[in-house]
Amino acid sequence: MSGLSSLELGKRALLAHRFGLDVTSNNIANVNTPGYSRRSALLTETDPHKNSGQYFGTGSMVEQLRTFREEFFDREIRNTLSRKAGYDNDEKVYQRLESILAEPTELGFTEQVNDFFKAFEELALNPENIAQRDTILGQAQTLVEQFNRTATQLTELRQEVASSINIDIDKANQLLIDIAELNKNIANSKAETQNEAQTYVDQREQKLEELSELTGVNVTYDSKGMAYVYLNGMNLVSGPSSNQLKSNETTNPVTGERTIQILQYDPKTNVSNVINVQSGSIASDLKHYNVTLDDADSSDGFSAFTKLNDYVNALVTKVNSLTMGGYGLDDAGPNPPGRNFFNPTVGKATAANISLSSDIKDKPRNIPFASRAGEPGNAEVALAIGRIAQDSTFLEGQRPSEFYSGFLGRLGTIAKEADNGKTTTKLVADQLSNQRESTIGVNLDEEAVNLIKFQKGFEAASRIVNVTNELLTTIVNLGR
């Protein structure tokens, strides 16, 4: 019996150390696998056996496959990645905005508007000069086209943001499905072995981090190891089942303001709930679509498009209010002809709809620069238009240049904040990733030591089996 016991001891030792070799080999094979967490085989002594009044050891076995993944690091990294993705997206949108506005350059509105007002002051020296009047019309047309072009570019950027939202939602929905499927695999593996299959756990964490970059989520776990994913209190993944996200655009019937909302959608019940997304690239895109690039924004946020439209409307209103009471070169009176310089004359002027009025377009003699009829040398209206550049009541108690400079300064400040946020969150994410990697990452030196340790243990266990086999053979031969 003692010989058979030795064989059993050897067999258990072989199995245990072979398992250790397999675990170590798997660690080494996945040293460069993203998201992989190292494993460790923990061996324990099996229960002793009583024989001849004494307890003898019966060998070793694998007690558990230990993993080094820690939820603290995973949770903090998910949160940081979500904030970083939002800042990354903010920076990209603000860079596009700055390039569209082309400031500070000669192509920017600051220079264009200043040149426009200066042209009226120069005309006042010779108001009958048709060439100078044509120059003003040309500069005005250039300014109008610049406004129109900028509005088109801002609209296109807003459409790109809307497209990005839909693309990210499709990615998020696929990730939610994948996480629910991995939950099933994890629960099944735990039911079979009392431990989750760490491969599925690692894969699920990768999916959760990808989802966090799109939209920040909270994650809890049940006794079966399945993850429950929440977005601002709304459940997206419940163990083996998942809900979906949808984008929904609404239009204000009064103002025409278009807004995109994100809905949690349950395909089984067709029930939708509005979700207030707080972080991630989707939250960033929502902010820019609903506020920054909204030409009819009614919120208290910073809307570059709305600010630009306010600027255009103030310019049109101020100039038209002066030209309506002026006279052209050929006007005899007694009442002013009531000509506008810009369109539209009804409703709010915007960067998209501003244009030269048909009253004066291609009609330089009709431009009402005189304050009285029959006085070709009168340029009081032209001077008044030129003085708008110094009008402290132009918009929000500021001169045109002050308002626009403040607008650009606000945009620059917000862009800088996004850049600083991106830098800070990147540093935090890198630090957390390094700390987590030091815990769950594969150390080749350590694995090399483990490889030798289990190899020697396996060889020694093999020797036990060989020696025991030789002893049993001798005993059998003695009986012949």
C-alpha positions as CSV (number, residue, x, y, z in Angstrom):
1,M,0.0,0.0,0.0
2,S,2.9,2.3,0.7
3,G,4.1,1.9,-2.8
4,L,0.7,2.8,-4.2
5,S,0.6,5.8,-1.9
6,S,3.9,7.0,-3.3
7,L,2.5,6.7,-6.8
8,E,-0.5,8.7,-5.8
9,L,1.8,11.4,-4.2
10,G,3.9,11.5,-7.3
11,K,0.8,11.7,-9.6
12,R,-0.7,14.6,-7.6
13,A,2.7,16.4,-7.6
14,L,3.0,16.0,-11.3
15,L,-0.5,17.4,-11.9
16,A,0.0,20.3,-9.6
17,H,3.4,21.3,-11.0
18,R,2.2,20.8,-14.5
19,F,-0.7,23.2,-13.8
20,G,1.8,25.7,-12.4
21,L,3.9,25.3,-15.6
22,D,0.8,25.9,-17.7
23,V,-0.2,29.0,-15.8
24,T,3.3,30.4,-15.9
25,S,3.6,29.7,-19.7
26,N,0.3,31.5,-20.3
27,N,1.5,34.5,-18.4
28,I,4.7,34.6,-20.5
29,A,2.7,34.1,-23.7
30,N,0.5,37.1,-22.9
31,V,3.2,39.5,-21.6
32,N,2.2,41.9,-24.4
33,T,-1.6,41.3,-24.5
34,P,-3.5,44.5,-23.7
35,G,-5.6,44.2,-20.6
36,Y,-4.2,40.8,-19.5
37,S,-3.9,40.2,-15.8
38,R,-1.3,37.7,-14.6
39,R,-2.4,34.6,-12.8
40,S,-0.7,32.6,-10.1
41,A,-1.2,28.9,-9.2
42,L,-1.5,28.4,-5.4
43,L,-0.7,24.9,-4.3
44,T,-1.9,23.5,-1.0
45,E,-1.2,20.2,0.9
46,T,-4.0,17.6,0.6
47,D,-5.6,16.1,3.7
48,P,-3.4,13.7,5.6
49,H,-4.0,9.9,5.8
50,K,-3.9,7.9,9.0
51,N,-1.9,4.7,8.8
52,S,-0.5,2.6,11.7
53,G,-1.5,5.2,14.2
54,Q,0.2,8.0,12.3
55,Y,-0.9,10.7,9.9
56,F,1.0,10.9,6.7
57,G,0.9,13.5,4.1
58,T,-0.9,12.7,0.8
59,G,0.7,15.2,-1.5
60,S,-0.3,18.5,-3.0
61,M,-3.0,20.0,-5.2
62,V,-4.0,23.3,-6.8
63,E,-6.1,25.2,-4.3
64,Q,-7.0,28.1,-6.7
65,L,-5.9,30.1,-9.7
66,R,-5.2,33.5,-8.2
67,T,-5.7,36.8,-10.1
68,F,-4.2,40.1,-9.2
69,R,-6.8,42.4,-10.8
70,E,-8.2,45.0,-8.4
71,E,-11.5,46.8,-8.8
72,F,-10.2,50.0,-7.3
73,F,-7.7,50.6,-10.1
74,D,-10.2,49.5,-12.7
75,R,-12.9,51.9,-11.4
76,E,-10.5,54.9,-11.2
77,I,-9.0,54.2,-14.6
78,R,-12.5,54.0,-16.2
79,N,-13.5,57.3,-14.6
80,T,-10.3,59.0,-15.7
81,L,-10.5,57.7,-19.2
82,S,-14.0,59.0,-19.5
83,R,-13.0,62.5,-18.5
84,K,-9.9,62.4,-20.7
85,A,-12.0,61.3,-23.7
86,G,-14.3,64.3,-23.1
87,Y,-11.4,66.7,-23.0
88,D,-9.8,65.2,-26.1
89,N,-13.0,65.7,-28.0
90,D,-13.4,69.3,-26.6
91,E,-9.9,70.2,-27.8
92,K,-10.6,68.8,-31.3
93,V,-13.9,70.8,-31.7
94,Y,-12.3,74.1,-30.3
95,Q,-9.4,73.7,-32.7
96,R,-11.8,73.4,-35.6
97,L,-13.7,76.5,-34.3
98,E,-10.5,78.5,-34.1
99,S,-9.5,77.5,-37.7
100,I,-13.0,78.4,-39.0
101,L,-13.0,81.9,-37.4
102,A,-9.4,82.4,-38.7
103,E,-8.4,84.6,-35.8
104,P,-6.1,86.5,-35.4
105,T,-5.4,86.9,-39.2
106,E,-6.2,89.4,-41.9
107,L,-9.0,87.0,-43.0
108,G,-10.7,87.2,-39.6
109,F,-13.8,89.3,-38.8
110,T,-11.8,91.7,-36.6
111,E,-9.9,93.0,-39.6
112,Q,-12.8,92.7,-42.0
113,V,-15.2,94.7,-39.9
114,N,-12.6,97.4,-39.0
115,D,-11.8,97.8,-42.8
116,F,-15.6,98.1,-43.4
117,F,-16.0,101.0,-41.0
118,K,-12.8,102.7,-42.1
119,A,-14.1,102.7,-45.7
120,F,-17.1,104.9,-44.6
121,E,-14.8,107.3,-42.9
122,E,-12.6,107.6,-46.0
123,L,-15.7,108.1,-48.2
124,A,-16.7,111.0,-46.1
125,L,-13.8,113.0,-47.6
126,N,-15.3,112.6,-51.1
127,P,-18.9,111.3,-50.8
128,E,-19.5,111.8,-54.6
129,N,-16.7,109.5,-55.6
130,I,-18.4,106.5,-57.4
131,A,-15.3,104.4,-57.3
132,Q,-15.1,104.8,-53.5
133,R,-18.7,103.9,-53.2
134,D,-18.1,100.7,-55.3
135,T,-15.2,99.9,-53.0
136,I,-17.5,100.0,-50.0
137,L,-20.0,97.7,-51.8
138,G,-17.1,95.3,-52.6
139,Q,-15.9,95.3,-49.0
140,A,-19.5,94.8,-47.7
141,Q,-20.0,91.9,-50.1
142,T,-16.7,90.4,-49.0
143,L,-17.8,90.7,-45.3
144,V,-21.2,89.2,-46.1
145,E,-19.6,86.2,-47.9
146,Q,-17.3,85.7,-45.0
147,F,-20.2,85.6,-42.6
148,N,-22.1,83.2,-44.9
149,R,-19.0,81.0,-45.4
150,T,-18.4,80.8,-41.6
151,A,-22.0,79.9,-41.0
152,T,-21.8,77.1,-43.5
153,Q,-18.6,75.8,-41.9
154,L,-20.1,75.9,-38.4
155,T,-23.2,74.1,-39.7
156,E,-21.1,71.4,-41.3
157,L,-19.1,71.1,-38.1
158,R,-22.3,70.7,-36.2
159,Q,-23.5,68.0,-38.6
160,E,-20.2,66.2,-38.1
161,V,-20.7,66.3,-34.4
162,A,-24.2,64.8,-34.8
163,S,-22.7,62.0,-37.0
164,S,-20.1,61.4,-34.4
165,I,-22.8,61.0,-31.7
166,N,-24.5,58.3,-33.8
167,I,-21.3,56.5,-34.5
168,D,-20.4,56.5,-30.8
169,I,-23.8,55.3,-29.8
170,D,-23.5,52.3,-32.3
171,K,-20.1,51.5,-30.7
172,A,-21.6,51.8,-27.2
173,N,-24.5,49.5,-28.1
174,Q,-22.2,46.8,-29.4
175,L,-20.1,47.1,-26.3
176,L,-23.2,46.7,-24.1
177,I,-24.1,43.5,-26.0
178,D,-20.5,42.2,-25.7
179,I,-20.4,42.9,-21.9
180,A,-23.7,41.1,-21.4
181,E,-22.4,38.1,-23.3
182,L,-19.2,38.0,-21.3
183,N,-21.3,38.2,-18.2
184,K,-23.0,34.9,-19.3
185,N,-19.6,33.2,-19.9
186,I,-18.3,34.4,-16.5
187,A,-21.4,33.2,-14.6
188,N,-21.2,29.8,-16.4
189,S,-17.5,29.4,-15.7
190,K,-18.0,30.2,-12.0
191,A,-20.9,27.7,-11.7
192,E,-18.6,25.0,-13.1
193,T,-15.4,25.7,-11.1
194,Q,-16.4,28.2,-8.3
195,N,-14.0,30.7,-10.0
196,E,-14.6,33.1,-12.8
197,A,-12.7,32.4,-16.0
198,Q,-10.1,35.3,-15.8
199,T,-9.9,35.5,-19.5
200,Y,-13.5,36.6,-19.7
201,V,-13.0,39.0,-16.8
202,D,-10.1,40.7,-18.5
203,Q,-12.0,41.0,-21.8
204,R,-15.0,42.5,-20.0
205,E,-12.8,45.1,-18.3
206,Q,-11.4,46.0,-21.7
207,K,-15.0,46.5,-23.0
208,L,-15.9,48.5,-19.9
209,E,-13.0,50.9,-20.4
210,E,-13.9,51.3,-24.1
211,L,-17.5,52.1,-23.0
212,S,-16.2,54.6,-20.4
213,E,-14.4,56.6,-23.0
214,L,-17.7,57.0,-24.9
215,T,-19.8,57.7,-21.8
216,G,-18.9,57.4,-18.1
217,V,-20.5,54.5,-16.4
218,N,-20.8,53.0,-12.9
219,V,-20.3,49.3,-12.4
220,T,-21.4,46.9,-9.7
221,Y,-21.0,43.1,-9.5
222,D,-23.2,40.3,-8.1
223,S,-22.3,37.0,-6.4
224,K,-22.0,35.3,-9.8
225,G,-19.3,37.7,-10.9
226,M,-21.6,39.4,-13.5
227,A,-21.3,43.2,-14.0
228,Y,-24.3,45.6,-13.8
229,V,-23.6,48.8,-15.8
230,Y,-25.4,52.1,-15.0
231,L,-25.3,55.4,-16.8
232,N,-26.5,58.3,-14.6
233,G,-28.7,55.9,-12.6
234,M,-30.1,54.2,-15.7
235,N,-29.4,50.5,-16.0
236,L,-27.7,49.5,-19.3
237,V,-26.5,46.0,-18.5
238,S,-28.2,43.7,-16.0
239,G,-26.2,40.5,-15.9
240,P,-26.8,38.6,-19.1
241,S,-29.2,41.1,-20.7
242,S,-28.6,44.6,-22.0
243,N,-30.5,47.7,-23.0
244,Q,-29.6,50.0,-25.9
245,L,-28.9,53.7,-26.3
246,K,-30.6,55.9,-28.9
247,S,-30.2,59.5,-30.0
248,N,-33.4,61.6,-30.4
249,E,-33.4,65.1,-31.9
250,T,-36.2,67.5,-31.0
251,T,-37.1,70.9,-32.5
252,N,-38.5,73.8,-30.5
253,P,-41.6,74.8,-32.5
254,V,-41.2,78.5,-31.5
255,T,-37.5,79.2,-31.8
256,G,-36.5,76.3,-34.2
257,E,-33.8,75.3,-31.8
258,R,-32.7,71.7,-32.4
259,T,-31.5,69.5,-29.5
260,I,-30.2,66.0,-29.3
261,Q,-31.0,63.8,-26.3
262,I,-29.7,60.3,-25.5
263,L,-32.3,57.7,-24.5
264,Q,-32.0,54.4,-22.7
265,Y,-34.1,52.0,-24.8
266,D,-35.4,48.6,-23.8
267,P,-36.0,46.6,-27.0
268,K,-38.3,44.2,-25.2
269,T,-40.7,46.8,-23.7
270,N,-40.1,49.7,-26.2
271,V,-39.7,52.0,-23.2
272,S,-37.3,54.9,-23.5
273,N,-35.9,57.1,-20.8
274,V,-33.8,60.3,-21.2
275,I,-30.3,59.9,-19.9
276,N,-28.2,62.9,-18.8
277,V,-24.8,61.9,-20.0
278,Q,-22.1,63.5,-17.8
279,S,-18.7,62.5,-19.3
280,G,-17.0,60.8,-22.2
281,S,-16.9,61.7,-25.9
282,I,-20.7,61.4,-26.3
283,A,-21.2,64.0,-23.5
284,S,-18.7,66.3,-25.2
285,D,-20.4,66.0,-28.6
286,L,-23.8,66.6,-27.0
287,K,-22.5,69.8,-25.4
288,H,-21.1,71.1,-28.7
289,Y,-24.2,70.1,-30.7
290,N,-26.7,71.5,-28.2
291,V,-24.8,74.6,-27.1
292,T,-21.4,75.5,-28.7
293,L,-22.5,75.1,-32.3
294,D,-26.2,75.8,-31.9
295,D,-27.2,78.9,-33.9
296,A,-30.4,79.3,-31.8
297,D,-29.1,78.3,-28.4
298,S,-31.3,79.3,-25.4
299,S,-29.2,77.9,-22.6
300,D,-26.8,79.8,-20.4
301,G,-23.8,78.0,-21.9
302,F,-21.2,79.4,-24.3
303,S,-22.5,79.2,-27.9
304,A,-20.0,80.4,-30.4
305,F,-22.6,80.3,-33.2
306,T,-25.2,82.3,-31.3
307,K,-22.6,84.9,-30.3
308,L,-21.6,85.3,-33.9
309,N,-25.2,85.7,-34.9
310,D,-25.8,88.3,-32.2
311,Y,-22.8,90.2,-33.6
312,V,-24.1,90.1,-37.1
313,N,-27.6,91.1,-36.0
314,A,-26.2,94.1,-34.1
315,L,-24.2,95.2,-37.2
316,V,-27.2,94.9,-39.5
317,T,-29.5,96.7,-37.1
318,K,-27.1,99.6,-36.5
319,V,-26.2,100.2,-40.1
320,N,-29.7,99.8,-41.4
321,S,-31.1,102.2,-38.8
322,L,-28.8,104.9,-40.2
323,T,-29.2,104.3,-43.9
324,M,-33.0,104.2,-43.6
325,G,-32.9,108.0,-42.9
326,G,-30.3,108.9,-45.5
327,Y,-30.3,110.0,-49.1
328,G,-28.4,108.8,-52.2
329,L,-26.8,111.0,-54.8
330,D,-29.9,111.3,-57.0
331,D,-32.6,111.5,-54.3
332,A,-34.6,114.7,-54.3
333,G,-36.7,114.3,-51.2
334,P,-38.6,115.5,-49.3
335,N,-38.7,112.2,-47.5
336,P,-35.9,109.7,-47.3
337,P,-36.4,106.7,-49.6
338,G,-35.9,104.3,-46.7
339,R,-33.2,102.1,-48.1
340,N,-31.6,99.3,-46.1
341,F,-27.9,98.5,-46.5
342,F,-28.3,94.8,-45.4
343,N,-30.9,92.1,-45.5
344,P,-32.9,90.8,-43.8
345,T,-34.9,93.7,-42.7
346,V,-37.5,91.6,-40.8
347,G,-36.5,89.1,-38.1
348,K,-33.1,88.5,-36.7
349,A,-30.1,88.7,-39.0
350,T,-27.7,85.8,-38.8
351,A,-24.3,84.9,-40.3
352,A,-26.2,82.5,-42.6
353,N,-28.9,84.9,-43.9
354,I,-27.1,88.3,-44.1
355,S,-26.8,89.7,-47.6
356,L,-26.6,93.1,-49.3
357,S,-30.0,94.8,-49.8
358,S,-31.3,95.0,-53.3
359,D,-31.8,98.7,-52.6
360,I,-28.0,99.3,-52.9
361,K,-26.5,96.1,-54.4
362,D,-24.7,97.1,-57.7
363,K,-26.2,100.6,-57.2
364,P,-23.5,102.8,-55.7
365,R,-25.4,106.0,-56.4
366,N,-28.3,104.7,-54.3
367,I,-26.2,104.3,-51.1
368,P,-27.9,106.7,-48.7
369,F,-24.8,108.5,-47.2
370,A,-26.3,112.1,-47.0
371,S,-28.5,113.3,-44.2
372,R,-30.4,115.7,-46.5
373,A,-31.6,115.5,-50.1
374,G,-29.9,117.4,-52.8
375,E,-26.6,117.6,-51.0
376,P,-24.2,115.3,-52.8
377,G,-21.3,116.5,-50.6
378,N,-23.1,115.6,-47.5
379,A,-21.6,112.5,-45.8
380,E,-23.1,112.7,-42.3
381,V,-24.7,109.2,-42.6
382,A,-21.4,107.8,-43.8
383,L,-19.6,109.3,-40.9
384,A,-22.2,108.0,-38.5
385,I,-21.7,104.5,-39.9
386,G,-18.0,104.8,-39.5
387,R,-18.4,105.9,-35.9
388,I,-20.2,102.6,-35.1
389,A,-16.7,101.2,-34.6
390,Q,-16.6,103.3,-31.4
391,D,-20.2,102.9,-30.3
392,S,-20.1,101.6,-26.7
393,T,-23.8,100.5,-27.1
394,F,-23.2,98.3,-30.0
395,L,-23.8,95.0,-28.2
396,E,-23.9,94.1,-24.5
397,G,-22.5,97.6,-23.6
398,Q,-19.4,97.2,-25.7
399,R,-17.9,98.4,-28.9
400,P,-17.8,96.0,-31.9
401,S,-14.2,95.2,-31.4
402,E,-14.6,94.8,-27.6
403,F,-17.5,92.4,-28.0
404,Y,-15.7,90.3,-30.6
405,S,-12.4,90.3,-28.8
406,G,-14.3,89.2,-25.6
407,F,-16.0,86.5,-27.6
408,L,-12.6,85.2,-29.0
409,G,-11.1,85.5,-25.5
410,R,-13.8,83.4,-24.0
411,L,-13.3,80.8,-26.8
412,G,-9.6,80.8,-26.2
413,T,-10.0,80.4,-22.5
414,I,-12.4,77.4,-22.9
415,A,-10.0,75.8,-25.4
416,K,-7.1,76.3,-23.0
417,E,-9.2,74.7,-20.2
418,A,-9.8,71.7,-22.4
419,D,-6.1,71.4,-23.2
420,N,-5.2,71.6,-19.5
421,G,-7.9,69.1,-18.6
422,K,-6.6,66.7,-21.3
423,T,-3.0,67.1,-20.0
424,T,-4.0,66.6,-16.4
425,T,-6.2,63.6,-17.0
426,K,-3.6,62.0,-19.2
427,L,-1.1,62.2,-16.4
428,V,-3.5,60.7,-13.9
429,A,-4.5,58.0,-16.3
430,D,-0.9,57.1,-17.0
431,Q,-0.1,57.0,-13.3
432,L,-3.1,54.8,-12.5
433,S,-2.2,52.5,-15.5
434,N,1.4,52.2,-14.3
435,Q,0.2,51.4,-10.7
436,R,-2.2,48.8,-12.0
437,E,0.4,47.3,-14.4
438,S,2.8,46.9,-11.5
439,T,0.1,44.8,-9.8
440,I,-1.5,42.8,-12.6
441,G,1.2,43.0,-15.3
442,V,3.5,40.1,-16.2
443,N,7.1,40.4,-14.9
444,L,9.2,38.2,-17.1
445,D,12.0,37.9,-14.5
446,E,9.5,36.7,-11.9
447,E,7.9,34.3,-14.4
448,A,11.3,32.9,-15.3
449,V,11.9,32.0,-11.7
450,N,8.4,30.4,-11.5
451,L,9.1,28.5,-14.6
452,I,12.3,27.0,-13.2
453,K,10.6,26.3,-9.8
454,F,7.7,24.4,-11.4
455,Q,10.0,22.7,-13.8
456,K,12.2,21.4,-11.0
457,G,9.1,20.4,-9.0
458,F,7.8,18.5,-12.0
459,E,11.1,16.7,-12.5
460,A,11.3,15.7,-8.9
461,A,7.7,14.4,-9.0
462,S,8.6,12.4,-12.0
463,R,11.6,11.0,-10.1
464,I,9.2,9.9,-7.3
465,V,7.0,8.0,-9.8
466,N,10.1,6.4,-11.4
467,V,11.6,5.3,-8.1
468,T,8.3,4.0,-6.8
469,N,7.8,2.1,-10.1
470,E,11.2,0.5,-9.7
471,L,10.5,-0.5,-6.1
472,L,7.2,-2.1,-7.0
473,T,8.8,-4.0,-9.9
474,T,11.4,-5.4,-7.5
475,I,8.7,-6.4,-5.0
476,V,6.7,-8.1,-7.7
477,N,9.8,-10.0,-9.0
478,L,10.6,-11.2,-5.4
479,G,7.3,-13.0,-5.3
480,R,8.0,-15.0,-8.5
